[in-house]
Amino acid sequence: MSVSWDQTASDGFARRGTLHTGHGSIETPAFMPVGTRGTVKTVDSADLERVGAQMLLANTYHLMLRPGASTVAALGELHGFMSWDGPILTDSGGYQVFSLDPVISEDGVEFRSTYDGARVELTPEGAVAIQEELGADVAMMLDVLIGLPASRDETEAAMERTLRWAERAVKARTRDDRALWGIVQGGGDHDLRSRAAAGTAALGFPGFGIGGLSVGEPPAVRDLAVEAVVAELPHGAPRYVMGLGDTEGILACVARGVDLFDCVLPTRLARHGKVLTKDGDFSIKRAEWAVDGTPIDVECACVACTRYSRGYIRHLFATRELLGLRLLSIHNLTYTLDLMRRIREAIAKKRFAAFYDEATARRM
């Protein structure tokens, strides 16, 4: 089955839809928990089903090195390997590779493995082949990522190379039962973003990632970049802001027509004791919770909130018990996935603008 997306409702630029894949359909806007090495840290696939995850993200860079794409394929591709029956998207590993100070050429990138220091080469064609072997429902092309701020010349060069790599990625695709999506670069430059989006769209990708954001840029820069990209992409294709997972950022991008998100933020913050709630975020480590018998969030239906107290979970963190990491990870994922559910409902009811204002005001 090929991967496709249908719009079912809209409210302004915000839109609701259904992404169809061979491993089931998901309702968008949606958030994908990040299972970098084939696992979302501290939780298992049953936990993810219970909190309402629809689609997961796994990382090509890490899986190609450990345990290797052929090993994953031998164990039933990613779905069998992870015991996850729902859709899976793999990023190309570009973000991780470019954090390793690689040697970049027109052919691809060369870098040292973080596991054993071995020299590794990755090309646009290789990234497609690895992800097809992993069996992801949606694979992302290899792009050229640069940090912000960057000069216009640097940004344009990276954008142009990404477009050339996109052409090669399209030609390398061999599996018709899986999708390959393009990635739009261009930094914070409105003109470059527009050109990149138009050029990527012209290659016929069925879906698009908006890359190079969530790297510390101001919200206004992010929002203008998203607006420039969305204006040039085909209306019937899904749009995915890569690596974004904070409440305010998600709301702002949904308002501009984005359908899909991923980020390590909910689980990473949880491992540091940060709790996400509708009324703002706080640290469970604070002394004031030591004898607090209330749930961490009275409005949350997750196991951390329905069974345990703030005082108990604070104790778990104070004594470095692993259960604390799991409970807060479950809670933060529940919060984020419930946010997406409420967004979808608001769009369907034509009240997204009001929901946006209410949600942001409540968290201030």
C-alpha positions as CSV (number, residue, x, y, z in Angstrom):
1,M,0.0,0.0,0.0
2,S,1.3,3.4,-0.9
3,V,1.3,6.3,1.6
4,S,-1.2,9.1,1.1
5,W,-2.8,11.9,3.0
6,D,-6.3,13.3,2.9
7,Q,-7.6,16.5,4.4
8,T,-10.8,16.1,6.4
9,A,-11.3,19.6,8.0
10,S,-9.7,23.1,8.1
11,D,-9.9,26.2,10.2
12,G,-7.9,29.1,8.7
13,F,-4.6,27.6,7.7
14,A,-4.9,24.9,10.3
15,R,-6.0,21.6,8.9
16,R,-7.0,18.1,10.0
17,G,-6.4,15.0,7.9
18,T,-5.6,11.3,7.8
19,L,-2.3,9.9,6.8
20,H,-2.7,6.4,5.3
21,T,0.1,3.8,5.4
22,G,0.5,0.1,5.1
23,H,0.6,-0.2,8.9
24,G,-2.5,1.8,9.5
25,S,-3.8,5.4,9.4
26,I,-3.1,8.3,11.7
27,E,-5.1,11.4,12.4
28,T,-3.2,14.7,11.9
29,P,-2.0,17.0,13.2
30,A,0.0,14.4,15.0
31,F,3.2,14.1,17.2
32,M,5.6,11.2,16.8
33,P,7.5,10.1,19.9
34,V,11.2,9.6,19.1
35,G,12.6,6.1,19.3
36,T,16.1,7.0,18.3
37,R,17.7,3.5,18.6
38,G,14.5,1.6,18.1
39,T,13.2,2.5,21.5
40,V,11.6,5.5,23.1
41,K,13.7,5.9,26.2
42,T,12.3,4.4,29.5
43,V,9.0,3.2,27.9
44,D,8.0,0.2,25.8
45,S,5.7,-0.4,22.9
46,A,2.8,-1.3,25.2
47,D,3.2,2.0,27.1
48,L,3.2,3.9,23.8
49,E,0.0,2.2,22.7
50,R,-1.6,3.1,26.1
51,V,-0.7,6.8,25.9
52,G,-2.2,7.0,22.4
53,A,0.9,7.2,20.1
54,Q,-0.1,6.7,16.5
55,M,3.3,6.8,14.8
56,L,6.9,6.6,15.9
57,L,10.2,8.0,14.6
58,A,13.4,6.0,14.5
59,N,16.8,7.2,13.6
60,T,18.7,5.9,10.5
61,Y,22.1,7.0,11.7
62,H,22.1,5.1,14.9
63,L,20.3,2.0,13.5
64,M,22.7,1.7,10.6
65,L,25.6,1.5,13.0
66,R,24.0,-0.5,15.8
67,P,22.7,-3.1,15.2
68,G,22.9,-2.5,11.4
69,A,20.1,-2.4,8.9
70,S,20.5,-6.0,7.8
71,T,20.0,-7.2,11.4
72,V,16.9,-5.1,11.8
73,A,15.6,-6.5,8.5
74,A,16.3,-10.1,9.6
75,L,14.3,-9.5,12.7
76,G,11.2,-8.4,10.8
77,E,12.2,-4.9,9.8
78,L,11.5,-2.1,12.2
79,H,8.0,-3.2,13.0
80,G,9.0,-6.6,14.1
81,F,12.2,-5.4,15.6
82,M,10.4,-2.9,17.9
83,S,7.2,-5.0,18.2
84,W,5.3,-1.9,17.0
85,D,2.4,-2.5,14.6
86,G,1.7,1.2,13.8
87,P,3.4,3.4,11.2
88,I,7.1,4.3,11.6
89,L,9.0,7.2,10.0
90,T,12.8,7.2,9.9
91,D,14.8,10.4,9.5
92,S,17.9,10.1,7.3
93,G,20.3,10.7,10.2
94,G,21.4,14.0,8.8
95,Y,21.0,15.9,12.0
96,Q,23.1,13.4,13.9
97,V,25.7,13.2,11.2
98,F,26.1,17.0,10.9
99,S,26.6,17.3,14.6
100,L,29.8,15.2,14.2
101,D,31.7,17.7,12.1
102,P,31.6,15.6,8.9
103,V,33.5,16.0,5.7
104,I,30.8,17.1,3.2
105,S,31.3,16.7,-0.5
106,E,28.9,16.5,-3.5
107,D,28.9,12.7,-3.2
108,G,27.7,12.8,0.4
109,V,29.1,12.9,3.9
110,E,32.0,11.1,5.7
111,F,32.1,10.9,9.5
112,R,33.4,8.9,12.4
113,S,31.1,6.5,14.2
114,T,30.2,7.6,17.8
115,Y,30.3,3.9,18.7
116,D,33.8,2.8,17.7
117,G,35.4,5.7,15.7
118,A,35.2,3.8,12.4
119,R,35.0,5.9,9.2
120,V,31.5,5.9,7.7
121,E,30.2,7.2,4.4
122,L,26.6,8.1,3.7
123,T,25.3,9.2,0.4
124,P,21.8,10.3,-0.6
125,E,21.3,7.0,-2.4
126,G,22.7,5.1,0.6
127,A,20.3,6.8,3.0
128,V,17.4,5.7,0.9
129,A,18.6,2.1,0.6
130,I,19.2,1.8,4.4
131,Q,15.7,3.2,5.2
132,E,14.1,0.8,2.7
133,E,15.9,-2.1,4.3
134,L,14.8,-0.9,7.8
135,G,11.2,-1.0,6.4
136,A,10.0,2.4,7.5
137,D,6.6,3.5,6.2
138,V,8.0,7.0,5.6
139,A,11.7,7.6,4.8
140,M,13.3,11.0,4.7
141,M,16.0,12.1,2.2
142,L,19.5,13.0,3.3
143,D,19.8,16.8,3.5
144,V,22.5,19.3,4.3
145,L,21.9,20.9,7.7
146,I,23.6,24.0,8.9
147,G,23.4,25.8,12.2
148,L,21.7,29.1,12.7
149,P,22.7,31.9,12.4
150,A,24.6,31.4,9.2
151,S,25.5,33.7,6.3
152,R,23.3,33.8,3.2
153,D,26.1,32.3,1.1
154,E,26.4,29.3,3.5
155,T,22.7,28.9,3.7
156,E,22.2,29.1,-0.1
157,A,25.0,26.6,-0.8
158,A,23.5,24.1,1.7
159,M,20.0,24.6,0.2
160,E,21.2,24.1,-3.4
161,R,23.1,20.9,-2.4
162,T,20.1,19.6,-0.6
163,L,18.1,20.1,-3.8
164,R,20.7,18.2,-5.8
165,W,20.6,15.4,-3.3
166,A,16.9,15.4,-3.4
167,E,17.0,14.6,-7.2
168,R,19.4,11.7,-6.5
169,A,17.2,10.4,-3.7
170,V,14.1,10.3,-5.9
171,K,16.0,8.2,-8.5
172,A,17.3,5.8,-5.8
173,R,13.9,4.8,-4.5
174,T,12.9,1.2,-5.2
175,R,10.1,0.3,-2.8
176,D,6.6,1.3,-4.0
177,D,5.0,0.2,-0.7
178,R,6.9,2.8,1.2
179,A,7.1,6.6,0.9
180,L,10.1,8.9,0.5
181,W,9.6,12.5,1.6
182,G,11.7,15.5,0.6
183,I,13.2,18.0,3.1
184,V,13.1,21.8,2.6
185,Q,16.1,23.8,3.8
186,G,16.9,27.5,3.5
187,G,17.6,28.6,7.1
188,G,15.8,31.7,8.2
189,D,15.9,33.4,4.8
190,H,12.3,33.8,3.4
191,D,13.5,33.9,-0.2
192,L,15.7,30.8,0.1
193,R,13.0,28.9,1.9
194,S,10.5,29.7,-0.9
195,R,13.0,28.7,-3.6
196,A,13.8,25.5,-1.8
197,A,10.2,24.6,-1.2
198,A,9.3,25.2,-4.9
199,G,12.3,23.2,-6.1
200,T,11.6,20.3,-3.7
201,A,7.9,20.3,-4.6
202,A,8.8,20.1,-8.3
203,L,10.5,16.7,-7.8
204,G,7.1,15.1,-6.9
205,F,7.7,14.0,-3.3
206,P,4.4,12.9,-1.7
207,G,5.3,14.6,1.6
208,F,7.7,17.2,2.9
209,G,9.8,17.8,5.9
210,I,10.7,21.3,6.9
211,G,14.3,21.0,8.2
212,G,16.8,23.2,9.8
213,L,14.5,24.6,12.5
214,S,14.2,24.0,16.2
215,V,17.9,24.8,16.5
216,G,17.6,27.8,18.7
217,E,16.2,30.3,16.3
218,P,13.6,32.9,17.6
219,P,10.0,32.0,17.2
220,A,9.4,34.8,14.7
221,V,12.2,33.4,12.4
222,R,10.7,29.9,12.6
223,D,7.2,31.1,11.8
224,L,8.3,33.2,8.8
225,A,10.3,30.2,7.5
226,V,7.3,27.9,7.8
227,E,5.0,30.4,6.1
228,A,7.4,30.7,3.2
229,V,7.6,26.9,2.8
230,V,3.9,26.1,3.1
231,A,3.0,28.7,0.5
232,E,5.0,26.7,-2.1
233,L,4.1,23.2,-1.2
234,P,1.2,21.2,-2.8
235,H,-1.9,21.5,-0.7
236,G,-2.6,17.8,-0.8
237,A,0.7,16.7,0.7
238,P,1.6,16.4,4.4
239,R,3.9,18.9,6.0
240,Y,6.2,18.0,8.8
241,V,8.3,20.3,11.0
242,M,11.3,18.2,12.0
243,G,12.5,18.2,15.6
244,L,9.8,20.5,17.1
245,G,7.8,19.4,20.2
246,D,7.2,22.3,22.6
247,T,3.5,23.4,23.1
248,E,3.9,26.9,21.9
249,G,5.9,25.9,18.8
250,I,3.4,23.1,17.9
251,L,0.4,25.5,18.1
252,A,2.2,28.2,16.1
253,C,3.1,25.7,13.3
254,V,-0.4,24.1,13.2
255,A,-1.8,27.6,12.8
256,R,0.4,27.9,9.7
257,G,-0.7,24.6,8.1
258,V,1.7,22.0,9.5
259,D,0.5,18.4,10.0
260,L,3.3,16.4,11.7
261,F,5.9,16.8,14.5
262,D,8.5,14.9,16.3
263,C,10.9,15.7,19.2
264,V,12.8,14.1,22.0
265,L,11.6,17.0,24.3
266,P,8.8,15.3,26.2
267,T,10.9,12.3,27.3
268,R,14.2,14.2,27.7
269,L,12.6,16.7,30.0
270,A,10.9,13.9,31.9
271,R,14.3,12.3,32.6
272,H,15.4,15.6,34.1
273,G,12.3,15.9,36.3
274,K,10.4,18.4,34.2
275,V,6.6,18.0,34.1
276,L,4.5,19.3,31.2
277,T,1.0,20.5,32.0
278,K,-1.8,22.6,30.6
279,D,-1.0,25.2,33.3
280,G,2.7,25.4,32.6
281,D,5.7,23.3,33.3
282,F,7.5,22.7,36.6
283,S,10.2,20.5,38.2
284,I,9.0,17.6,40.3
285,K,12.4,17.8,42.1
286,R,11.3,20.9,44.1
287,A,11.2,20.6,47.9
288,E,7.7,21.9,48.1
289,W,6.3,18.6,46.6
290,A,7.9,16.4,49.3
291,V,4.7,15.9,51.3
292,D,2.3,16.7,48.5
293,G,-0.3,14.0,48.1
294,T,-2.0,15.3,45.0
295,P,-1.4,14.1,41.4
296,I,1.1,15.9,39.3
297,D,-1.8,16.9,37.0
298,V,-5.4,16.4,38.2
299,E,-6.7,16.6,34.6
300,C,-4.4,13.9,33.3
301,A,-5.5,10.2,32.9
302,C,-2.1,8.7,32.7
303,V,-0.9,6.1,35.2
304,A,1.5,8.6,36.9
305,C,-1.4,10.9,37.7
306,T,-4.1,8.4,38.5
307,R,-2.1,6.2,40.8
308,Y,0.8,8.2,42.3
309,S,1.3,11.5,44.2
310,R,3.7,14.3,43.5
311,G,5.4,13.5,46.8
312,Y,6.0,9.9,45.7
313,I,7.3,10.8,42.3
314,R,9.6,13.4,43.8
315,H,10.9,10.7,46.1
316,L,11.7,8.5,43.1
317,F,13.8,11.3,41.6
318,A,15.5,12.1,44.8
319,T,16.6,8.4,45.2
320,R,17.3,8.0,41.5
321,E,14.8,5.2,41.1
322,L,14.2,4.4,37.4
323,L,10.5,4.2,37.9
324,G,10.5,8.0,38.2
325,L,11.9,8.4,34.7
326,R,9.3,6.0,33.3
327,L,6.3,7.6,35.1
328,L,7.2,11.2,34.0
329,S,8.0,10.0,30.4
330,I,4.5,8.4,30.3
331,H,3.0,11.6,31.7
332,N,4.8,14.0,29.3
333,L,4.0,11.8,26.3
334,T,0.3,11.7,27.4
335,Y,0.2,15.5,27.7
336,T,1.7,16.0,24.3
337,L,-0.4,13.4,22.5
338,D,-3.5,14.8,24.3
339,L,-2.6,18.3,23.1
340,M,-2.6,17.0,19.5
341,R,-6.0,15.3,20.1
342,R,-7.4,18.6,21.4
343,I,-6.0,20.5,18.4
344,R,-7.7,18.1,16.0
345,E,-11.0,18.5,17.8
346,A,-10.7,22.3,17.7
347,I,-10.0,22.3,14.0
348,A,-13.0,20.1,13.3
349,K,-15.2,22.4,15.4
350,K,-13.8,25.5,13.6
351,R,-12.5,26.9,16.9
352,F,-8.8,26.5,16.6
353,A,-8.0,30.2,17.0
354,A,-9.9,30.3,20.3
355,F,-8.2,27.1,21.4
356,Y,-4.8,28.5,20.5
357,D,-5.5,31.6,22.6
358,E,-6.9,29.6,25.6
359,A,-4.0,27.1,25.6
360,T,-1.3,29.7,25.4
361,A,-2.9,32.0,28.0
362,R,-3.3,29.1,30.4
363,R,0.3,28.2,30.3
364,M,1.6,31.8,30.9
